[in-house]
Amino acid sequence: MDLVIRLRELRARAGLTQEQAAERSGIGAKTISSFESGSRIDAMKLSQLERLLDVYGVTLAYFFSDELANGLSPAKAESSQRDGFRFEDLPEPVRASIVAWASRITSAPVAVVAQRHPSHNSRAHVG
C-alpha cells in the first residue's frame, strides 16, 4: 500500500489541513506536502512519521496494517499499486528502524525472579 496515500488519507480523516498538521507536529507544511506528493517520501525520517501519526491518532502498527489498506477506496488502492511507495520502497535505514521499533513494542519484557530451593534454608537446623 502506498505510504503517500496512507499519509494523505489519515490527515483527511483527522480533518486537518497540511498547515494544521504542520503546526501540531512541528514538521513544516512544505515538508508534509512533499511527503504527501511523494516527491520526498524516501527522505522521511522515522521520527517524522511517528510525529505525524501521533497527530493523526494512529500507531505505526495501524499505519502499516492491512486494516488501513482495506479501508481505503478501491481507486486509491489501485493508484497505490501503480505509482506509490511501499514499505519495501523505503530506504534500508528507515525500514530497519521501523522493524527494530516494532520488535521492541511487540516483545514483552521478561522478568527473571530468583527462587530459593527449599533445602537451602538460611537458618541452621537444631536437632
Backbone as JSON, one array per atom type, in Angstrom:
{
  "sequence": "MDLVIRLRELRARAGLTQEQAAERSGIGAKTISSFESGSRIDAMKLSQLERLLDVYGVTLAYFFSDELANGLSPAKAESSQRDGFRFEDLPEPVRASIVAWASRITSAPVAVVAQRHPSHNSRAHVG",
  "N": [[0.85, -1.18, 0.0], [0.49, 2.19, -0.7], [2.5, 4.55, 0.81], [2.29, 7.27, 0.62], [-0.41, 7.72, -0.02], [-1.57, 6.67, 2.27], [-0.68, 8.52, 4.21], [-1.9, 10.91, 3.3], [-4.61, 10.14, 3.44], [-4.98, 9.59, 6.19], [-4.52, 12.13, 7.29], [-6.64, 13.52, 6.13], [-8.8, 12.1, 7.23], [-8.48, 12.85, 9.85], [-9.35, 15.36, 9.66], [-7.75, 17.55, 9.09], [-5.86, 20.26, 7.71], [-2.88, 20.53, 5.69], [-1.35, 22.54, 6.81], [-2.38, 22.73, 9.42], [-1.7, 20.19, 10.38], [1.04, 20.5, 10.26], [1.49, 22.52, 12.19], [0.74, 21.15, 14.53], [2.45, 18.98, 14.58], [5.01, 19.93, 14.37], [6.44, 19.74, 12.1], [7.39, 21.07, 9.01], [5.0, 22.66, 6.82], [5.51, 22.59, 4.06], [7.2, 20.41, 3.95], [5.5, 18.34, 4.76], [3.72, 18.47, 2.63], [5.46, 17.69, 0.57], [5.96, 15.07, 1.33], [3.4, 13.97, 1.07], [2.95, 14.3, -1.62], [4.73, 12.61, -2.63], [7.19, 13.33, -3.52], [9.3, 13.58, -1.71], [9.13, 11.39, -0.07], [10.88, 9.3, 0.32], [12.83, 10.43, 1.83], [11.83, 10.73, 4.32], [12.02, 10.69, 7.82], [11.96, 8.31, 10.49], [11.22, 9.42, 12.94], [9.79, 11.66, 12.09], [7.61, 10.47, 10.81], [6.46, 9.17, 13.03], [5.71, 11.42, 14.57], [3.79, 12.63, 12.91], [1.88, 10.56, 12.78], [1.14, 10.46, 15.43], [-0.19, 12.91, 15.68], [-2.31, 12.32, 13.98], [-3.51, 10.38, 15.4], [-2.98, 7.62, 15.33], [-1.24, 4.45, 15.42], [2.06, 3.2, 14.55], [1.86, 0.53, 13.9], [-0.81, 0.3, 13.06], [-0.7, 2.03, 10.89], [0.84, 0.59, 9.05], [-0.78, -1.55, 8.67], [-3.01, -4.05, 7.24], [-5.6, -3.45, 7.73], [-5.91, -0.65, 7.57], [-5.21, -0.33, 4.87], [-7.27, -1.79, 3.66], [-9.38, -0.17, 4.26], [-9.27, 1.96, 2.59], [-10.43, 3.59, -0.38], [-11.21, 1.75, -3.43], [-10.17, 3.01, -5.76], [-8.11, 4.57, -4.74], [-6.5, 2.58, -3.65], [-5.81, 1.19, -5.97], [-4.27, 3.11, -7.33], [-2.16, 3.27, -5.63], [-0.82, 0.93, -6.08], [0.19, 1.36, -8.56], [1.85, 3.71, -8.59], [3.0, 4.3, -6.13], [4.78, 4.33, -2.94], [5.89, 1.58, -1.12], [6.38, -0.27, 1.92], [8.66, -1.73, 1.37], [9.83, -0.05, -0.41], [10.99, 1.95, 1.03], [14.01, 3.53, 2.22], [16.73, 1.46, 3.31], [17.81, 2.07, 5.97], [15.59, 3.33, 7.18], [13.62, 1.34, 7.02], [14.86, -0.59, 8.64], [14.9, 0.77, 11.09], [12.15, 0.96, 11.63], [11.42, -1.74, 11.79], [13.0, -2.52, 13.98], [11.89, -0.88, 15.95], [9.25, -1.83, 15.96], [9.66, -4.46, 16.82], [10.52, -3.99, 19.39], [8.21, -2.98, 20.63], [6.46, -5.05, 20.43], [7.46, -7.2, 21.77], [7.23, -8.57, 24.88], [8.61, -7.58, 27.99], [10.68, -9.75, 29.84], [10.7, -10.94, 33.05], [13.05, -12.08, 35.32], [13.03, -14.04, 38.08], [14.69, -14.86, 40.91], [14.62, -17.94, 42.53], [14.52, -19.52, 45.64], [15.74, -22.59, 46.57], [13.98, -25.05, 48.45], [15.56, -26.59, 50.16], [17.67, -25.05, 50.81], [17.69, -23.44, 53.21], [18.13, -20.51, 55.11], [18.39, -20.6, 57.82], [19.95, -22.41, 60.42], [19.54, -25.84, 61.16], [18.45, -27.08, 64.18], [19.01, -29.79, 66.12]],
  "CA": [[0.0, 0.0, 0.0], [1.22, 3.42, -0.91], [2.69, 5.35, 2.02], [1.8, 8.62, 0.3], [-1.88, 7.7, 0.11], [-1.88, 6.47, 3.69], [-0.49, 9.79, 4.91], [-2.97, 11.85, 2.9], [-5.89, 9.63, 3.94], [-5.05, 9.78, 7.64], [-4.69, 13.55, 7.56], [-8.02, 13.87, 5.76], [-9.69, 11.51, 8.24], [-8.33, 13.64, 11.08], [-9.97, 16.64, 9.39], [-6.72, 18.57, 9.19], [-5.14, 20.72, 6.52], [-1.43, 20.32, 5.85], [-0.86, 23.57, 7.71], [-2.76, 22.33, 10.78], [-0.84, 19.04, 10.72], [2.38, 21.05, 10.47], [1.5, 23.19, 13.49], [0.61, 20.18, 15.62], [3.55, 18.0, 14.57], [6.32, 20.58, 14.36], [7.05, 19.47, 10.79], [6.99, 22.14, 8.09], [3.9, 22.37, 5.89], [6.1, 22.22, 2.77], [7.73, 19.06, 4.1], [4.34, 17.45, 4.74], [3.26, 18.47, 1.25], [6.38, 16.89, -0.25], [5.73, 13.66, 1.67], [2.11, 13.57, 0.54], [3.02, 14.26, -3.08], [5.65, 11.54, -2.98], [8.47, 13.84, -4.01], [10.36, 13.4, -0.71], [8.75, 10.34, 0.88], [12.05, 8.47, 0.6], [13.68, 11.15, 2.78], [11.14, 10.84, 5.59], [12.65, 10.04, 8.97], [11.01, 7.6, 11.35], [10.71, 10.35, 13.95], [8.77, 12.5, 11.45], [6.42, 9.64, 10.64], [5.85, 8.98, 14.35], [5.06, 12.67, 14.98], [2.57, 12.79, 12.11], [0.89, 9.56, 13.19], [0.65, 10.88, 16.73], [-1.18, 13.95, 15.4], [-3.47, 11.68, 13.35], [-4.1, 9.48, 16.39], [-2.81, 6.21, 14.98], [0.06, 3.85, 15.71], [2.82, 2.68, 13.41], [1.31, -0.79, 13.55], [-2.02, 0.53, 12.26], [-0.3, 2.66, 9.64], [1.32, -0.44, 8.12], [-1.69, -2.7, 8.71], [-3.95, -4.31, 6.17], [-6.86, -2.82, 8.11], [-5.92, 0.68, 6.96], [-5.22, -0.52, 3.42], [-8.61, -2.24, 3.26], [-10.33, 0.91, 4.49], [-9.15, 2.98, 1.54], [-11.28, 3.32, -1.55], [-10.53, 0.97, -4.47], [-9.4, 3.88, -6.66], [-6.87, 4.94, -4.05], [-5.69, 1.37, -3.54], [-5.25, 0.88, -7.29], [-3.21, 4.06, -7.66], [-1.0, 2.98, -4.79], [-0.09, -0.17, -6.68], [0.82, 1.85, -9.78], [2.88, 4.74, -8.51], [3.29, 4.68, -4.76], [5.84, 3.69, -2.19], [5.51, 0.55, -0.15], [7.39, -0.45, 2.96], [9.87, -2.22, 0.7], [10.4, 1.07, -1.16], [11.69, 2.86, 1.93], [15.45, 3.26, 2.34], [17.04, 0.41, 4.28], [17.89, 2.54, 7.37], [14.24, 3.61, 7.68], [12.98, 0.03, 7.23], [15.5, -1.22, 9.8], [14.41, 1.47, 12.28], [10.75, 0.59, 11.85], [11.41, -3.14, 12.24], [13.54, -2.55, 15.34], [10.89, -0.27, 16.82], [8.11, -2.75, 16.06], [10.02, -5.62, 17.64], [10.58, -3.55, 20.8], [6.89, -2.79, 21.21], [5.68, -6.29, 20.4], [8.02, -8.21, 22.66], [7.01, -8.23, 26.28], [9.8, -7.81, 28.81], [10.64, -10.97, 30.65], [11.31, -10.75, 34.35], [13.64, -13.29, 35.88], [12.96, -13.98, 39.53], [15.47, -15.94, 41.52], [13.86, -18.7, 43.51], [15.35, -20.29, 46.58], [15.38, -24.0, 46.69], [13.54, -25.26, 49.83], [16.58, -27.22, 51.01], [18.7, -24.05, 51.1], [17.15, -22.53, 54.21], [19.21, -19.74, 55.7], [18.52, -20.9, 59.25], [20.56, -23.72, 60.73], [18.63, -26.75, 61.85], [18.89, -27.51, 65.51], [18.4, -31.09, 66.28]],
  "C": [[0.88, 1.23, 0.0], [1.3, 4.25, 0.38], [2.15, 6.76, 1.82], [0.29, 8.69, 0.51], [-2.27, 7.52, 1.57], [-1.75, 7.78, 4.46], [-1.6, 10.79, 4.58], [-4.31, 11.44, 3.49], [-6.03, 9.87, 5.44], [-5.22, 11.25, 8.01], [-6.12, 13.99, 7.25], [-9.01, 13.32, 6.79], [-9.64, 12.26, 9.55], [-8.95, 15.03, 10.9], [-9.0, 17.81, 9.45], [-6.21, 18.99, 7.81], [-3.66, 20.39, 6.74], [-0.84, 21.33, 6.82], [-1.18, 23.23, 9.16], [-1.91, 21.16, 11.26], [0.58, 19.52, 11.02], [2.48, 21.71, 11.85], [1.53, 22.2, 14.64], [1.8, 19.23, 15.71], [4.92, 18.64, 14.68], [7.1, 20.31, 13.08], [6.53, 20.54, 9.84], [5.88, 21.71, 7.14], [4.43, 21.96, 4.52], [6.65, 20.8, 2.81], [6.59, 18.05, 4.06], [3.8, 17.35, 3.32], [4.16, 17.6, 0.37], [6.27, 15.41, 0.07], [4.46, 13.16, 1.0], [2.06, 13.56, -0.99], [3.93, 13.14, -3.56], [7.02, 12.02, -3.39], [9.62, 13.66, -3.02], [10.03, 12.29, 0.29], [9.95, 9.47, 1.25], [13.02, 9.14, 1.58], [13.04, 11.26, 4.16], [11.88, 10.06, 6.67], [11.57, 9.36, 9.8], [10.41, 8.54, 12.38], [9.64, 11.27, 13.36], [7.48, 11.72, 11.25], [5.71, 9.45, 11.97], [5.12, 10.24, 14.81], [3.77, 12.89, 14.21], [1.5, 11.81, 12.57], [0.32, 9.88, 14.57], [-0.43, 11.96, 16.57], [-2.46, 13.33, 14.83], [-4.13, 10.65, 14.27], [-4.02, 8.01, 16.04], [-1.39, 5.74, 15.31], [0.77, 3.46, 14.42], [2.24, 1.36, 12.95], [0.06, -0.63, 12.69], [-1.66, 1.12, 10.9], [0.14, 1.63, 8.6], [0.39, -1.65, 8.04], [-2.53, -2.84, 7.46], [-5.29, -3.63, 6.46], [-6.97, -1.42, 7.5], [-6.0, 0.55, 5.44], [-6.6, -0.92, 2.92], [-9.66, -1.16, 3.42], [-10.27, 2.01, 3.45], [-10.01, 2.6, 0.35], [-10.51, 2.55, -2.61], [-9.7, 1.83, -5.41], [-8.08, 4.27, -6.04], [-5.95, 3.74, -3.94], [-5.05, 1.02, -4.87], [-4.12, 1.83, -7.63], [-1.97, 3.79, -6.83], [-0.18, 1.85, -5.39], [0.65, 0.29, -7.93], [2.02, 2.73, -9.49], [3.3, 5.11, -7.1], [4.48, 3.95, -4.17], [5.23, 2.68, -1.25], [6.61, 0.49, 0.89], [8.71, -0.85, 2.33], [10.57, -1.1, -0.08], [11.18, 2.05, -0.28], [13.18, 2.53, 1.95], [15.7, 2.26, 3.47], [17.15, 0.94, 5.71], [16.51, 2.81, 7.98], [13.52, 2.29, 7.95], [13.55, -0.64, 8.47], [15.03, -0.56, 11.1], [12.99, 1.07, 12.63], [10.66, -0.84, 12.38], [11.92, -3.24, 13.67], [12.53, -1.98, 16.33], [9.72, -1.22, 17.04], [8.45, -3.95, 16.93], [10.11, -5.24, 19.12], [9.19, -3.45, 21.41], [6.08, -4.07, 21.23], [6.23, -7.36, 21.32], [7.88, -7.75, 24.11], [8.29, -8.47, 27.07], [9.61, -9.04, 29.69], [11.37, -10.69, 31.95], [11.83, -12.09, 34.86], [13.67, -13.11, 37.39], [13.72, -15.16, 40.09], [14.61, -16.63, 42.57], [14.83, -19.48, 44.39], [14.83, -21.71, 46.61], [15.03, -24.26, 48.15], [14.63, -25.86, 50.73], [17.69, -26.24, 51.37], [18.16, -23.0, 52.07], [18.3, -21.81, 54.88], [19.38, -20.01, 57.19], [19.12, -22.29, 59.44], [19.53, -24.56, 61.46], [19.24, -27.15, 63.19], [18.22, -28.83, 65.8], [18.75, -31.87, 67.43]]
}
